[in-house]
Amino acid sequence: MDVEGHCVVIAPPGSGKTKLLVTRLAALRTSGGGEARRVMVGG
């Protein structure tokens, strides 16, 4: 999956939202495609 720009994750409790976000951020960081300061997570 390739997402450029804003992305919203809507899912029920226990469905793996946190794992998805952490995995995606790690992939961005290791590929050189993202800066941690440009990622915003809100609740």
C-alpha positions as CSV (number, residue, x, y, z in Angstrom):
1,M,0.0,0.0,0.0
2,D,1.4,3.4,-0.9
3,V,-0.2,6.4,0.7
4,E,0.9,10.0,0.0
5,G,-0.7,12.7,2.1
6,H,-3.3,12.2,4.9
7,C,-4.5,8.8,6.0
8,V,-7.3,8.0,8.5
9,V,-7.5,4.6,10.2
10,I,-11.0,3.8,11.5
11,A,-11.4,0.3,13.1
12,P,-12.9,-1.3,16.2
13,P,-11.0,-2.0,19.4
14,G,-8.5,-4.9,19.2
15,S,-8.3,-4.8,15.4
16,G,-4.5,-3.8,15.2
17,K,-4.6,-0.1,14.6
18,T,-1.6,0.6,16.8
19,K,0.4,-2.2,15.2
20,L,-0.5,-0.9,11.8
21,L,0.7,2.6,12.6
22,V,3.9,1.5,14.2
23,T,4.7,-0.9,11.4
24,R,4.0,1.7,8.8
25,L,6.1,4.3,10.6
26,A,9.0,1.9,10.9
27,A,8.8,1.1,7.2
28,L,8.9,4.8,6.3
29,R,11.9,5.4,8.5
30,T,13.9,2.4,7.2
31,S,13.2,3.2,3.6
32,G,14.2,6.9,4.1
33,G,10.7,8.0,3.1
34,G,9.6,9.8,6.2
35,E,10.7,12.1,9.0
36,A,9.4,11.4,12.5
37,R,8.6,15.1,13.0
38,R,6.3,15.0,10.0
39,V,4.1,12.2,11.4
40,M,1.1,13.3,13.6
41,V,-1.0,10.9,15.5
42,G,-4.2,12.2,17.2
43,G,-6.9,10.7,19.2
